[in-house]
Amino acid sequence: MSMTATAVRDQLKAELKAYAAALGVTALGVTTAEPFEAEAGILRERRRAGLTSRFEPETPTARRDPRELLPGARSIVAVGVAYHARPSRLRGPEAGGSGSPLRGWLSRYAWGEDYHRVLHRILARLIVFLEARASRSLRAVAWVDTGPLIERAVARRAGLGWIGKHGCLIVPGAGSYVFLGEIVTDLELKPDRPVPDGCGSCNRCTEACPTRAIVFPGVVDARRCLAEVSQWRQPVPEALRRPMARRLFGCDTCQEVCPYNRHAPETVLAEFLTPPAPPRPDLAELLRLDGSGFRTRWARSAAGWRGKKVLQRNAVIALGNSGDPAALPLLLACLDDRRPQIRGHAAWALARLAGVPGVDAGQVRRALGRALEVERERWARAEILMALDRLPRPAGPGDGD
């Protein structure tokens, strides 16, 4: 007796999930291609309030309706791939770093190979799998992170997990250290059920956020979120520089305190265990890199996509927050950098470092004074003036009598 169409679809989905698991996919779910009306409305409100990320695509209709992206779409396959790894499990020459005390910090999602490439390879194989087993030809398109769909909303409706108070998707049994991707197809597959919210009364992420960027459960003010701020090409606002500490790219604080990540499974993918760049980069080495050296070292990392200036600017901020006198000569050299943003942030960092024992505040003042004499760029000049104003006042005659 032949199988019914429903039974065939169910079997195909079960085979797809098994195949995905063999590829290293942590969770796979299916939802319909119906519009995301409620989510699109919420997104519009957040955009009006200025809370959304600068990196979100400005395609409101396509973000709402998957059928605008693929006419005739019937289903969306959502996947989640765990990337969590202990530093001790990382392999390769970049895993250990240089041992320098002046080191920055990369978010866990940037430790391995650029996840866009890894997930696109997985999604491509899933599409080939579906094409080989479907009873007809199919059309499908895939995205990872940069697509127009509201990715977490897709994953939630497909039953992968719920959106936590920190705004990240939490996958039951896997936590939130999970990359997301999706396939929109005209193949009809049985949808999965959404899972209930599991955050309850827990507010650890809200309380731990260094800039109080989590303004409501699941709502993050991108203007204050360090994961976003660390990727801006424009200057970092002064109020956010100290909270950045030694962050060079991203911020995991809200995820580190989440109870669901306490026992999160580690990744099974080798691509996320072999760092293309050190997870704790040597700040001096990073500042010395020219364009060619930067591309060689950072091209395969998700942290490299914003370019050399962004990471080097963040390295300057990290030096200012280091509290280490060894940072002084590096920052003094940055006052002569050809890029105004590096010079301006270096002035702030020097003023921050001037209060550290072992740092000669007079030397800092003289260096900033010389820099002010030759600085012609307005923003950098303003930063130098503010830095001079923040320096400890020199002792005058009679002080201490």
C-alpha positions as CSV (number, residue, x, y, z in Angstrom):
1,M,0.0,0.0,0.0
2,S,1.4,3.4,-1.0
3,M,2.1,6.0,1.6
4,T,-0.1,9.1,1.9
5,A,1.2,12.5,1.0
6,T,1.3,13.5,4.7
7,A,3.2,10.3,5.6
8,V,5.7,11.0,2.9
9,R,6.3,14.6,4.1
10,D,6.6,13.4,7.7
11,Q,9.2,10.8,6.6
12,L,11.1,13.4,4.6
13,K,11.3,15.8,7.5
14,A,12.5,13.0,9.9
15,E,15.2,12.1,7.4
16,L,16.2,15.7,7.0
17,K,16.5,16.1,10.8
18,A,18.7,13.0,11.0
19,Y,20.9,14.1,8.1
20,A,21.3,17.6,9.6
21,A,22.3,16.1,13.0
22,A,25.0,14.1,11.2
23,L,26.3,17.4,9.7
24,G,26.6,18.9,13.2
25,V,23.3,20.8,13.3
26,T,22.2,21.1,16.9
27,A,18.5,21.8,16.3
28,L,16.3,21.8,13.1
29,G,12.7,22.9,12.9
30,V,10.1,23.7,10.3
31,T,7.5,26.5,10.1
32,T,5.2,27.7,7.4
33,A,6.0,30.6,5.0
34,E,3.1,32.6,6.3
35,P,3.9,36.3,7.0
36,F,5.4,37.4,10.4
37,E,2.8,40.1,10.9
38,A,3.1,40.6,14.7
39,E,6.9,40.5,14.6
40,A,7.1,43.0,11.8
41,G,4.9,45.4,13.7
42,I,7.1,45.1,16.8
43,L,10.2,45.7,14.6
44,R,8.7,48.8,13.2
45,E,8.0,50.2,16.7
46,R,11.6,49.4,17.8
47,R,12.9,51.1,14.7
48,R,10.9,54.2,15.5
49,A,12.3,54.2,19.0
50,G,15.8,53.9,17.7
51,L,16.5,50.6,19.4
52,T,17.3,48.4,16.4
53,S,20.7,47.4,15.1
54,R,22.3,49.5,12.4
55,F,23.1,46.2,10.6
56,E,19.5,45.2,10.1
57,P,18.3,45.3,6.5
58,E,15.9,48.0,5.5
59,T,13.5,45.7,3.7
60,P,10.2,45.8,5.7
61,T,8.0,43.9,3.3
62,A,10.5,41.1,2.8
63,R,11.2,40.9,6.5
64,R,7.5,40.3,7.1
65,D,6.6,38.0,4.2
66,P,8.9,35.1,3.1
67,R,6.8,34.8,-0.1
68,E,8.3,38.2,-1.2
69,L,11.7,36.5,-1.2
70,L,10.5,33.3,-2.9
71,P,7.2,33.4,-4.7
72,G,5.3,30.2,-4.0
73,A,7.2,29.5,-0.7
74,R,5.5,26.9,1.5
75,S,7.9,26.2,4.3
76,I,10.9,27.6,6.2
77,V,13.6,25.2,7.5
78,A,15.3,26.8,10.5
79,V,18.6,25.4,11.9
80,G,20.6,26.1,14.9
81,V,24.3,25.1,15.2
82,A,26.1,25.2,18.6
83,Y,29.4,27.0,18.7
84,H,30.3,26.9,22.4
85,A,33.8,25.7,23.1
86,R,36.2,25.7,26.1
87,P,39.4,27.5,25.4
88,S,41.3,24.3,26.3
89,R,39.6,22.6,23.4
90,L,40.8,25.0,20.8
91,R,43.4,23.7,18.4
92,G,46.0,25.2,16.1
93,P,48.8,27.8,16.4
94,E,46.4,30.6,17.3
95,A,44.7,28.9,20.1
96,G,47.1,29.9,22.9
97,G,48.0,33.4,21.9
98,S,51.4,35.0,22.7
99,G,51.4,35.1,26.5
100,S,51.5,38.9,26.5
101,P,49.8,40.5,29.5
102,L,48.3,43.2,27.1
103,R,45.6,41.1,25.5
104,G,42.1,41.8,24.3
105,W,39.1,39.6,24.1
106,L,36.9,38.2,21.3
107,S,33.4,37.0,21.7
108,R,33.0,33.3,21.5
109,Y,31.2,33.5,18.2
110,A,34.4,34.9,16.6
111,W,36.7,32.2,18.0
112,G,36.4,29.8,15.0
113,E,36.0,30.1,11.3
114,D,33.5,32.7,10.1
115,Y,30.1,31.1,10.9
116,H,28.5,32.6,7.8
117,R,30.7,30.4,5.6
118,V,30.3,27.3,7.8
119,L,26.5,27.5,8.0
120,H,26.1,28.3,4.3
121,R,28.0,25.1,3.5
122,I,25.6,23.2,5.8
123,L,22.5,24.8,4.4
124,A,23.7,24.1,0.8
125,R,24.0,20.4,1.7
126,L,20.5,20.3,3.2
127,I,19.1,21.8,0.0
128,V,20.8,19.1,-2.0
129,F,19.5,16.5,0.3
130,L,15.9,17.8,-0.1
131,E,16.3,18.0,-3.9
132,A,17.4,14.4,-4.0
133,R,14.5,13.1,-2.0
134,A,11.6,15.3,-3.0
135,S,9.2,13.8,-5.5
136,R,9.5,16.9,-7.7
137,S,11.9,19.7,-8.4
138,L,12.0,22.4,-5.8
139,R,13.1,25.9,-5.3
140,A,15.0,27.1,-2.2
141,V,17.0,30.0,-1.0
142,A,19.1,30.1,2.2
143,W,20.4,32.9,4.5
144,V,22.7,33.1,7.5
145,D,22.5,36.2,9.7
146,T,22.5,38.8,6.8
147,G,19.2,37.8,5.2
148,P,16.0,39.9,5.3
149,L,14.0,37.5,7.5
150,I,13.6,38.1,11.2
151,E,15.9,35.2,12.0
152,R,15.0,34.7,15.7
153,A,11.3,35.0,15.0
154,V,11.7,32.3,12.3
155,A,13.6,30.0,14.7
156,R,11.0,30.6,17.5
157,R,8.0,29.8,15.3
158,A,9.9,26.7,13.9
159,G,10.1,25.4,17.5
160,L,13.9,25.7,17.9
161,G,13.5,27.6,21.2
162,W,12.3,30.9,22.7
163,I,13.7,34.4,22.7
164,G,15.4,35.1,26.0
165,K,15.3,38.3,27.9
166,H,18.8,39.1,26.5
167,G,17.3,38.9,23.0
168,C,19.1,35.7,22.0
169,L,17.4,32.5,21.0
170,I,17.6,29.9,23.8
171,V,17.5,26.3,22.5
172,P,16.3,23.8,25.1
173,G,19.3,21.6,26.1
174,A,21.7,23.7,24.1
175,G,21.4,27.3,25.5
176,S,22.0,30.4,23.4
177,Y,25.5,29.8,22.0
178,V,23.9,28.8,18.8
179,F,24.2,30.2,15.2
180,L,21.0,30.4,13.2
181,G,20.2,29.9,9.5
182,E,17.2,29.3,7.4
183,I,16.0,27.8,4.1
184,V,12.9,29.1,2.4
185,T,11.4,26.6,0.0
186,D,8.4,25.9,-2.1
187,L,8.4,22.3,-0.7
188,E,5.6,21.7,1.8
189,L,6.8,20.2,5.1
190,K,4.9,19.6,8.3
191,P,5.5,22.6,10.7
192,D,6.9,22.0,14.2
193,R,5.3,23.5,17.3
194,P,6.8,26.5,19.1
195,V,8.2,25.8,22.6
196,P,7.1,27.8,25.7
197,D,9.2,30.6,27.2
198,G,11.6,29.3,29.9
199,C,13.1,32.5,31.4
200,G,10.4,32.9,34.1
201,S,11.4,35.4,36.7
202,C,15.2,35.1,36.0
203,N,16.8,38.5,35.4
204,R,20.5,37.6,35.5
205,C,21.2,38.9,32.0
206,T,19.4,42.2,32.6
207,E,21.3,42.8,35.8
208,A,24.7,41.8,34.4
209,C,24.6,43.9,31.2
210,P,27.5,46.4,31.6
211,T,25.7,49.2,29.9
212,R,22.1,48.3,31.0
213,A,21.2,47.8,27.3
214,I,18.4,45.3,28.0
215,V,15.5,47.7,28.4
216,F,12.7,45.2,28.4
217,P,12.5,41.4,28.3
218,G,13.8,40.5,24.8
219,V,14.4,44.1,23.9
220,V,18.0,45.3,23.6
221,D,18.9,49.0,22.9
222,A,21.5,48.5,20.1
223,R,22.8,52.0,20.8
224,R,24.2,50.7,24.1
225,C,24.8,47.0,23.4
226,L,28.6,46.4,23.4
227,A,28.2,43.6,20.9
228,E,27.0,46.2,18.5
229,V,29.1,49.1,19.6
230,S,32.3,47.2,19.2
231,Q,31.5,46.9,15.5
232,W,30.7,50.5,14.8
233,R,32.9,52.3,12.3
234,Q,32.2,55.7,13.9
235,P,33.9,56.7,17.2
236,V,32.8,54.9,20.4
237,P,30.8,57.3,22.7
238,E,32.9,58.2,25.7
239,A,30.3,56.8,28.2
240,L,30.7,53.3,26.6
241,R,34.5,53.1,26.5
242,R,35.1,52.1,30.1
243,P,32.4,49.4,29.9
244,M,34.1,48.0,26.9
245,A,37.0,46.9,29.1
246,R,39.2,44.8,26.8
247,R,36.5,43.7,24.4
248,L,37.7,43.9,20.8
249,F,34.7,42.3,19.2
250,G,31.4,41.4,20.7
251,C,30.2,40.9,24.2
252,D,29.1,37.6,25.9
253,T,28.2,38.9,29.3
254,C,24.4,38.4,29.1
255,Q,25.0,34.8,27.8
256,E,27.7,34.0,30.3
257,V,25.3,34.5,33.2
258,C,22.4,32.7,31.6
259,P,21.6,29.5,33.5
260,Y,20.8,27.7,30.3
261,N,24.4,28.1,29.2
262,R,25.9,26.7,32.4
263,H,25.9,23.2,30.9
264,A,25.6,24.1,27.2
265,P,26.9,21.3,25.0
266,E,30.1,22.1,23.1
267,T,30.3,22.3,19.4
268,V,31.1,19.2,17.4
269,L,32.3,21.1,14.3
270,A,36.1,21.3,13.8
271,E,35.7,24.7,12.1
272,F,34.7,26.3,15.4
273,L,37.6,24.7,17.2
274,T,40.5,25.9,15.1
275,P,40.8,29.7,15.6
276,P,42.0,31.7,12.5
277,A,43.0,34.5,14.9
278,P,43.8,34.2,18.6
279,P,40.7,34.4,20.9
280,R,42.8,36.6,23.2
281,P,44.7,38.8,20.8
282,D,48.0,40.5,21.7
283,L,47.1,44.2,21.5
284,A,50.6,45.3,20.5
285,E,50.7,42.8,17.7
286,L,47.2,43.8,16.5
287,L,48.2,47.5,16.4
288,R,51.3,46.7,14.3
289,L,49.4,44.9,11.6
290,D,49.3,46.6,8.2
291,G,46.6,45.9,5.7
292,S,48.1,42.8,4.2
293,G,49.0,41.3,7.6
294,F,45.5,42.0,8.9
295,R,43.9,40.2,5.9
296,T,46.2,37.3,6.3
297,R,45.4,36.9,10.0
298,W,41.8,37.9,10.2
299,A,40.2,37.1,6.8
300,R,38.7,33.8,8.0
301,S,37.4,35.2,11.3
302,A,33.9,36.6,11.8
303,A,35.7,39.5,13.7
304,G,37.5,40.6,10.5
305,W,34.6,41.7,8.5
306,R,34.5,45.3,9.9
307,G,38.1,45.9,8.9
308,K,41.4,46.8,10.6
309,K,40.6,50.2,11.9
310,V,37.6,49.0,14.0
311,L,39.7,46.3,15.8
312,Q,42.7,48.6,16.2
313,R,40.5,51.4,17.6
314,N,39.0,48.8,20.1
315,A,42.6,47.7,20.9
316,V,43.4,51.4,21.8
317,I,40.4,51.5,24.2
318,A,41.4,48.1,25.7
319,L,44.9,49.5,26.4
320,G,43.4,52.5,28.2
321,N,41.3,50.1,30.3
322,S,44.2,47.7,30.9
323,G,45.6,49.6,34.0
324,D,49.0,48.4,32.9
325,P,51.9,50.9,32.6
326,A,53.3,48.8,29.7
327,A,50.5,50.2,27.6
328,L,52.0,53.7,27.8
329,P,54.5,53.5,24.9
330,L,51.9,51.9,22.6
331,L,49.4,54.6,23.2
332,L,52.0,57.4,22.8
333,A,52.8,56.0,19.4
334,C,49.1,56.0,18.5
335,L,49.1,59.8,18.8
336,D,51.1,59.8,15.6
337,D,48.7,57.5,13.7
338,R,47.5,58.8,10.3
339,R,43.9,58.0,11.3
340,P,42.0,60.6,13.4
341,Q,39.9,58.0,15.1
342,I,43.0,56.2,16.4
343,R,44.6,59.4,17.6
344,G,41.4,60.6,19.4
345,H,40.8,57.3,21.2
346,A,44.5,57.2,22.1
347,A,44.1,60.6,23.8
348,W,41.2,59.3,25.9
349,A,43.1,56.1,26.7
350,L,46.2,58.0,27.8
351,A,44.2,60.2,30.2
352,R,42.6,57.0,31.6
353,L,46.0,55.4,32.0
354,A,47.5,58.5,33.6
355,G,46.1,57.7,37.0
356,V,47.7,54.3,37.1
357,P,50.7,53.9,39.5
358,G,53.9,53.8,37.5
359,V,52.6,56.0,34.7
360,D,54.1,59.5,34.6
361,A,51.1,61.9,34.2
362,G,53.5,64.7,33.3
363,Q,54.8,62.7,30.4
364,V,51.3,62.1,29.2
365,R,50.4,65.8,29.5
366,R,53.5,66.8,27.5
367,A,52.7,64.2,24.8
368,L,49.1,65.4,24.5
369,G,50.2,69.0,24.4
370,R,52.5,68.3,21.5
371,A,49.7,66.3,19.7
372,L,47.3,69.3,20.2
373,E,49.8,71.6,18.5
374,V,49.7,69.6,15.3
375,E,46.2,68.2,15.3
376,R,43.9,69.7,12.7
377,E,41.0,67.2,12.6
378,R,38.1,68.6,14.7
379,W,36.9,65.5,16.4
380,A,40.4,64.3,17.3
381,R,41.3,67.8,18.6
382,A,38.3,67.8,20.8
383,E,39.3,64.4,22.2
384,I,42.8,65.7,23.0
385,L,41.4,68.8,24.8
386,M,39.1,66.6,26.9
387,A,41.9,64.2,27.7
388,L,44.1,67.1,28.9
389,D,41.2,68.4,31.0
390,R,40.8,64.9,32.7
391,L,44.5,64.5,33.6
392,P,45.5,64.8,37.2
393,R,46.4,68.4,38.0
394,P,50.2,68.9,38.4
395,A,51.4,69.7,41.9
396,G,51.9,73.4,42.4
397,P,54.1,75.4,44.8
398,G,52.9,74.9,48.4
399,D,50.9,71.7,47.6
400,G,51.2,69.3,50.5
401,D,52.3,71.9,53.1
